[in-house]
Structures are given as structure tokens and as C-alpha cells.
């Protein structure tokens, strides 16, 4: 995994496309082996779906989220890796 050597910081990119219907892609990087959780929440803070919950090696990752069973609206996605936590907003339009 040659690209893994280039990863030096935790990052969570804005999903694309955004707004989306019904699928979107979320990219993130982790600079060291960590337990990674990537979850989707609604505006009330209720967990909607867990996309990732596993140990992952250093590298860049891409996850697809399918919101076809959800109502239109604002959702949040949160990456927890090691001691690093970051949350971003996305918009589902149907």
C-alpha cells in the first residue's frame, strides 16, 4: 500500500455529491492503525447507521452510503479513530 506512506493526519472529507439522492461517498484517512467507527446520525442525534466499526491499517478509505430508506433532510456523519473525532454535515434531497 504505497499511498499509506503519504498519510500523515486524520482527515474526513466532505461527502460527494452533496446534496445527494440516494447515495453518496465519504472519504477519510488514518495515519496509524486504529479502531475506526464511521456512523450516520439524524438531526436529533439518533444513530441511523454504522458504516465502519473495525480495526483499520494506515491509509485512505472510501465508503458508500445509501440513504434510500431515509427521509429528506440533514444528516451528520462522524469519524472516530483513536482519539480523533470529527463530524460533518450532509443533505439528502429526494
N, C-alpha and C positions, 0 to 999 in steps of 0.2 A: 504494500500500500504506500506508494511513493508520496502521494498527496498528504498522508498523515504527518510527515515531517514538517509540512508547511503550517500546520495548525498550531497556533501559539496561545489562543484565547478562546474562552467560551463565547459563542455567539448564537443568537436566534434571529433569523431573518424574517422580514415581513412576508406573510403568506402571499402566494400569487396563483391565480389572479385574485384581486381583492377590490371590489366585492366579487363573490363567487356564487356559482349555481351549477350543479350541486357539489362539484369537487374543487379542492384547492390543494396546493403543495406547500409544505413547511420544510425549510432547510435549517439545519443547525450544525455547529461544530463543537467538538470537545477536545481539549488539548491533552488530557490524560485519561487513562482508563477509569471509568466511573460508573456508578449505578445511575441510569438515566430514566427519568419519567417525563413524558410529554402528555399532558391532559388538556381536554377541552372543557370549558365552563360556560354556562349561560350568564346573563346579566345579573342574576340573583346569587351567583356564586355556586350554583349547583353543578356538580360534575356531570358532564354529558357523556364523555367517552375517554378512555385511556388508549392512547395510540402507541406509546412505548413504555415499558416497565421492565428493564433488563440491564445487565452489565454490558457496556459497550467499550470498544477499543478507541484509541485516538483516531480522529478522522472527521470527515464531512458526511452528513447523513441527510436523507430526503424522505419525507413521509407524506403520503397522500391521505387526505381526509375527505370522506364522503358525507355531506350534510343533507342528503336527500330526504331523510326521515325527520328532519328538524324544521321548525317554523322559521320564516324570515326573521332576521334581527341581528343584533350584535352578539358576538361570542368572543371569548378570550381563550388563548392557548398559553400554557405555562410549561416552561422547561425547568426541571430540577435536575442538576447534575453535580454531584459532590456537594459543595457548599454554595454553589452558584444557582440563583433563581432569577428567572426573567419571564415577564408576562407581556404579551402583545394582544392587540385587538384585531378582530376581523369581522366582516359584514357578509351575511348570507342574504341574497336577494332572490326571490322566486317569482 
